[in-house]
């Protein structure tokens, strides 16, 4: 893994891919990823947070092809990705290991990758919760009042 910051302008709703790179070509790598921190009110979820793969065709990128088109080209990698739903800083902690070991003694690495996201919050279902809760309370109050009359 080489970079701790994704150098690009991201907005809410973009799909952000967290690329993994290694200098251990053609070796199997396992990884787990978690959010070290999220913006307030974010419900973002990491996709492919726990996977494994080798380097792609002699490149230093670690991933495996999940889907191919009829021409045999890869259309989806098992790369770590997520869709930010709130503006702010997303910190992703990645633990990568070489399950078959490493002669250099460095078979485990942990990195934190940072993505800064702009734009407006997506809101989601949580935006309607206070109104729904208020309606539930009013409904219960009306039902109790009817029983007492």
ChimeraX commands (.cxc) that place a marker at each C-alpha (Angstrom):
marker #1 position 0.00,0.00,0.00 radius 0.5
marker #1 position 1.48,3.34,-0.92 radius 0.5
marker #1 position -0.80,6.32,-0.38 radius 0.5
marker #1 position -2.62,7.50,2.71 radius 0.5
marker #1 position -4.81,10.06,0.92 radius 0.5
marker #1 position -7.00,9.64,-2.14 radius 0.5
marker #1 position -6.01,12.62,-4.28 radius 0.5
marker #1 position -9.22,13.50,-6.07 radius 0.5
marker #1 position -12.27,15.67,-5.48 radius 0.5
marker #1 position -15.16,13.49,-4.35 radius 0.5
marker #1 position -18.80,14.39,-3.84 radius 0.5
marker #1 position -21.57,12.63,-1.98 radius 0.5
marker #1 position -23.06,9.93,-4.19 radius 0.5
marker #1 position -19.76,9.17,-5.98 radius 0.5
marker #1 position -18.52,5.60,-5.74 radius 0.5
marker #1 position -15.04,5.75,-4.19 radius 0.5
marker #1 position -12.63,2.88,-4.82 radius 0.5
marker #1 position -9.79,2.29,-2.37 radius 0.5
marker #1 position -7.00,0.76,-4.48 radius 0.5
marker #1 position -4.49,-1.61,-2.88 radius 0.5
marker #1 position -0.93,-1.82,-4.18 radius 0.5
marker #1 position 1.96,-4.07,-3.19 radius 0.5
marker #1 position 5.55,-4.85,-4.08 radius 0.5
marker #1 position 4.92,-8.58,-3.55 radius 0.5
marker #1 position 3.84,-9.45,-7.11 radius 0.5
marker #1 position 1.84,-12.62,-7.81 radius 0.5
marker #1 position 1.36,-13.37,-4.10 radius 0.5
marker #1 position -2.00,-13.89,-2.45 radius 0.5
marker #1 position -3.08,-11.03,-0.18 radius 0.5
marker #1 position -5.94,-11.03,2.32 radius 0.5
marker #1 position -7.43,-7.76,3.49 radius 0.5
marker #1 position -10.01,-6.39,5.86 radius 0.5
marker #1 position -11.17,-2.79,5.81 radius 0.5
marker #1 position -13.20,-0.79,8.32 radius 0.5
marker #1 position -14.12,2.85,8.71 radius 0.5
marker #1 position -11.81,4.39,11.31 radius 0.5
marker #1 position -14.07,7.46,11.27 radius 0.5
marker #1 position -17.05,8.79,9.33 radius 0.5
marker #1 position -18.80,12.16,9.14 radius 0.5
marker #1 position -21.71,12.62,11.54 radius 0.5
marker #1 position -24.96,11.03,10.31 radius 0.5
marker #1 position -23.18,8.93,7.66 radius 0.5
marker #1 position -24.51,5.44,6.97 radius 0.5
marker #1 position -21.84,4.55,4.38 radius 0.5
marker #1 position -20.95,0.87,4.01 radius 0.5
marker #1 position -17.71,-0.64,2.72 radius 0.5
marker #1 position -18.15,-3.13,-0.13 radius 0.5
marker #1 position -15.57,-5.94,-0.43 radius 0.5
marker #1 position -14.24,-5.03,3.00 radius 0.5
marker #1 position -13.00,-8.58,3.61 radius 0.5
marker #1 position -11.54,-10.29,0.56 radius 0.5
marker #1 position -8.39,-11.65,-1.01 radius 0.5
marker #1 position -6.61,-11.38,-4.32 radius 0.5
marker #1 position -3.29,-11.37,-6.12 radius 0.5
marker #1 position -1.71,-8.67,-8.26 radius 0.5
marker #1 position -3.36,-7.99,-11.60 radius 0.5
marker #1 position -1.38,-9.11,-14.66 radius 0.5
marker #1 position 2.03,-8.13,-13.36 radius 0.5
marker #1 position 0.87,-4.75,-12.03 radius 0.5
marker #1 position 1.23,-3.85,-8.34 radius 0.5
marker #1 position -2.56,-3.51,-7.87 radius 0.5
marker #1 position -4.11,-6.17,-5.63 radius 0.5
marker #1 position -7.56,-7.36,-6.75 radius 0.5
marker #1 position -9.37,-10.24,-8.42 radius 0.5
marker #1 position -11.84,-10.14,-11.28 radius 0.5
marker #1 position -15.42,-10.87,-10.19 radius 0.5
marker #1 position -17.15,-10.55,-13.57 radius 0.5
marker #1 position -16.09,-10.69,-17.20 radius 0.5
marker #1 position -17.89,-9.64,-20.35 radius 0.5
marker #1 position -18.27,-11.88,-23.41 radius 0.5
marker #1 position -14.92,-10.65,-24.76 radius 0.5
marker #1 position -13.18,-11.84,-21.59 radius 0.5
marker #1 position -12.50,-8.35,-20.25 radius 0.5
marker #1 position -12.91,-7.80,-16.53 radius 0.5
marker #1 position -15.96,-5.64,-15.76 radius 0.5
marker #1 position -15.85,-5.75,-11.94 radius 0.5
marker #1 position -12.98,-6.07,-9.49 radius 0.5
marker #1 position -13.26,-7.02,-5.84 radius 0.5
marker #1 position -11.71,-3.69,-4.82 radius 0.5
marker #1 position -12.75,-1.97,-1.61 radius 0.5
marker #1 position -15.33,0.72,-2.38 radius 0.5
marker #1 position -18.08,2.79,-0.81 radius 0.5
marker #1 position -20.58,5.53,-1.62 radius 0.5
marker #1 position -20.30,8.52,0.72 radius 0.5
marker #1 position -23.66,9.89,1.83 radius 0.5
marker #1 position -22.50,12.91,3.86 radius 0.5
marker #1 position -19.79,15.51,3.19 radius 0.5
marker #1 position -16.68,15.32,5.35 radius 0.5
marker #1 position -13.68,13.11,6.06 radius 0.5
marker #1 position -13.85,9.34,5.63 radius 0.5
marker #1 position -10.96,7.37,7.12 radius 0.5
marker #1 position -10.64,3.76,6.04 radius 0.5
marker #1 position -8.31,1.43,7.96 radius 0.5
marker #1 position -7.00,-1.45,5.86 radius 0.5
marker #1 position -5.21,-4.49,7.27 radius 0.5
marker #1 position -3.43,-6.50,4.58 radius 0.5
marker #1 position -1.56,-9.74,5.07 radius 0.5
marker #1 position 0.33,-12.34,3.10 radius 0.5
marker #1 position -1.28,-15.59,4.32 radius 0.5
marker #1 position 1.65,-17.66,3.03 radius 0.5
marker #1 position 4.13,-15.49,4.92 radius 0.5
marker #1 position 7.00,-13.36,3.70 radius 0.5
marker #1 position 10.74,-14.07,3.87 radius 0.5
marker #1 position 11.30,-10.43,4.85 radius 0.5
marker #1 position 9.20,-10.89,8.02 radius 0.5
marker #1 position 6.69,-8.20,7.04 radius 0.5
marker #1 position 3.62,-10.27,6.25 radius 0.5
marker #1 position 1.09,-7.87,7.86 radius 0.5
marker #1 position 0.56,-4.17,7.15 radius 0.5
marker #1 position -2.01,-1.67,8.44 radius 0.5
marker #1 position -2.77,1.62,6.73 radius 0.5
marker #1 position -5.34,4.38,7.11 radius 0.5
marker #1 position -6.55,5.97,3.90 radius 0.5
marker #1 position -8.35,9.34,3.91 radius 0.5
marker #1 position -10.98,10.59,1.45 radius 0.5
marker #1 position -12.31,14.15,1.67 radius 0.5
marker #1 position -15.86,14.43,0.35 radius 0.5
marker #1 position -17.80,17.57,-0.57 radius 0.5
marker #1 position -21.36,18.11,-1.70 radius 0.5
marker #1 position -24.60,17.93,0.21 radius 0.5
marker #1 position -25.82,15.21,2.54 radius 0.5
marker #1 position -28.00,12.53,0.97 radius 0.5
marker #1 position -30.41,12.57,3.90 radius 0.5
marker #1 position -31.68,9.03,3.47 radius 0.5
marker #1 position -34.40,7.55,5.63 radius 0.5
marker #1 position -33.19,9.25,8.80 radius 0.5
marker #1 position -34.52,12.62,7.63 radius 0.5
marker #1 position -38.12,11.45,8.01 radius 0.5
marker #1 position -37.67,9.82,11.41 radius 0.5
marker #1 position -38.68,12.75,13.67 radius 0.5
marker #1 position -41.92,13.28,11.73 radius 0.5
marker #1 position -42.73,9.56,11.84 radius 0.5
marker #1 position -42.00,9.43,15.56 radius 0.5
marker #1 position -44.23,12.45,16.18 radius 0.5
marker #1 position -47.05,10.81,14.21 radius 0.5
marker #1 position -46.66,7.62,16.25 radius 0.5
marker #1 position -46.83,9.54,19.55 radius 0.5
marker #1 position -49.92,11.48,18.40 radius 0.5
marker #1 position -51.55,8.21,17.26 radius 0.5
marker #1 position -50.87,6.51,20.61 radius 0.5
marker #1 position -52.17,9.55,22.48 radius 0.5
marker #1 position -55.38,9.53,20.40 radius 0.5
marker #1 position -55.88,5.79,21.00 radius 0.5
marker #1 position -55.40,6.14,24.75 radius 0.5
marker #1 position -57.72,9.15,24.87 radius 0.5
marker #1 position -60.47,7.20,23.05 radius 0.5
marker #1 position -60.27,4.36,25.58 radius 0.5
marker #1 position -60.72,6.74,28.52 radius 0.5
marker #1 position -63.85,8.38,27.08 radius 0.5
marker link #1:1,2 radius 0.2
marker link #1:2,3 radius 0.2
marker link #1:3,4 radius 0.2
marker link #1:4,5 radius 0.2
marker link #1:5,6 radius 0.2
marker link #1:6,7 radius 0.2
marker link #1:7,8 radius 0.2
marker link #1:8,9 radius 0.2
marker link #1:9,10 radius 0.2
marker link #1:10,11 radius 0.2
marker link #1:11,12 radius 0.2
marker link #1:12,13 radius 0.2
marker link #1:13,14 radius 0.2
marker link #1:14,15 radius 0.2
marker link #1:15,16 radius 0.2
marker link #1:16,17 radius 0.2
marker link #1:17,18 radius 0.2
marker link #1:18,19 radius 0.2
marker link #1:19,20 radius 0.2
marker link #1:20,21 radius 0.2
marker link #1:21,22 radius 0.2
marker link #1:22,23 radius 0.2
marker link #1:23,24 radius 0.2
marker link #1:24,25 radius 0.2
marker link #1:25,26 radius 0.2
marker link #1:26,27 radius 0.2
marker link #1:27,28 radius 0.2
marker link #1:28,29 radius 0.2
marker link #1:29,30 radius 0.2
marker link #1:30,31 radius 0.2
marker link #1:31,32 radius 0.2
marker link #1:32,33 radius 0.2
marker link #1:33,34 radius 0.2
marker link #1:34,35 radius 0.2
marker link #1:35,36 radius 0.2
marker link #1:36,37 radius 0.2
marker link #1:37,38 radius 0.2
marker link #1:38,39 radius 0.2
marker link #1:39,40 radius 0.2
marker link #1:40,41 radius 0.2
marker link #1:41,42 radius 0.2
marker link #1:42,43 radius 0.2
marker link #1:43,44 radius 0.2
marker link #1:44,45 radius 0.2
marker link #1:45,46 radius 0.2
marker link #1:46,47 radius 0.2
marker link #1:47,48 radius 0.2
marker link #1:48,49 radius 0.2
marker link #1:49,50 radius 0.2
marker link #1:50,51 radius 0.2
marker link #1:51,52 radius 0.2
marker link #1:52,53 radius 0.2
marker link #1:53,54 radius 0.2
marker link #1:54,55 radius 0.2
marker link #1:55,56 radius 0.2
marker link #1:56,57 radius 0.2
marker link #1:57,58 radius 0.2
marker link #1:58,59 radius 0.2
marker link #1:59,60 radius 0.2
marker link #1:60,61 radius 0.2
marker link #1:61,62 radius 0.2
marker link #1:62,63 radius 0.2
marker link #1:63,64 radius 0.2
marker link #1:64,65 radius 0.2
marker link #1:65,66 radius 0.2
marker link #1:66,67 radius 0.2
marker link #1:67,68 radius 0.2
marker link #1:68,69 radius 0.2
marker link #1:69,70 radius 0.2
marker link #1:70,71 radius 0.2
marker link #1:71,72 radius 0.2
marker link #1:72,73 radius 0.2
marker link #1:73,74 radius 0.2
marker link #1:74,75 radius 0.2
marker link #1:75,76 radius 0.2
marker link #1:76,77 radius 0.2
marker link #1:77,78 radius 0.2
marker link #1:78,79 radius 0.2
marker link #1:79,80 radius 0.2
marker link #1:80,81 radius 0.2
marker link #1:81,82 radius 0.2
marker link #1:82,83 radius 0.2
marker link #1:83,84 radius 0.2
marker link #1:84,85 radius 0.2
marker link #1:85,86 radius 0.2
marker link #1:86,87 radius 0.2
marker link #1:87,88 radius 0.2
marker link #1:88,89 radius 0.2
marker link #1:89,90 radius 0.2
marker link #1:90,91 radius 0.2
marker link #1:91,92 radius 0.2
marker link #1:92,93 radius 0.2
marker link #1:93,94 radius 0.2
marker link #1:94,95 radius 0.2
marker link #1:95,96 radius 0.2
marker link #1:96,97 radius 0.2
marker link #1:97,98 radius 0.2
marker link #1:98,99 radius 0.2
marker link #1:99,100 radius 0.2
marker link #1:100,101 radius 0.2
marker link #1:101,102 radius 0.2
marker link #1:102,103 radius 0.2
marker link #1:103,104 radius 0.2
marker link #1:104,105 radius 0.2
marker link #1:105,106 radius 0.2
marker link #1:106,107 radius 0.2
marker link #1:107,108 radius 0.2
marker link #1:108,109 radius 0.2
marker link #1:109,110 radius 0.2
marker link #1:110,111 radius 0.2
marker link #1:111,112 radius 0.2
marker link #1:112,113 radius 0.2
marker link #1:113,114 radius 0.2
marker link #1:114,115 radius 0.2
marker link #1:115,116 radius 0.2
marker link #1:116,117 radius 0.2
marker link #1:117,118 radius 0.2
marker link #1:118,119 radius 0.2
marker link #1:119,120 radius 0.2
marker link #1:120,121 radius 0.2
marker link #1:121,122 radius 0.2
marker link #1:122,123 radius 0.2
marker link #1:123,124 radius 0.2
marker link #1:124,125 radius 0.2
marker link #1:125,126 radius 0.2
marker link #1:126,127 radius 0.2
marker link #1:127,128 radius 0.2
marker link #1:128,129 radius 0.2
marker link #1:129,130 radius 0.2
marker link #1:130,131 radius 0.2
marker link #1:131,132 radius 0.2
marker link #1:132,133 radius 0.2
marker link #1:133,134 radius 0.2
marker link #1:134,135 radius 0.2
marker link #1:135,136 radius 0.2
marker link #1:136,137 radius 0.2
marker link #1:137,138 radius 0.2
marker link #1:138,139 radius 0.2
marker link #1:139,140 radius 0.2
marker link #1:140,141 radius 0.2
marker link #1:141,142 radius 0.2
marker link #1:142,143 radius 0.2
marker link #1:143,144 radius 0.2
marker link #1:144,145 radius 0.2
marker link #1:145,146 radius 0.2
marker link #1:146,147 radius 0.2
marker link #1:147,148 radius 0.2
marker link #1:148,149 radius 0.2
view
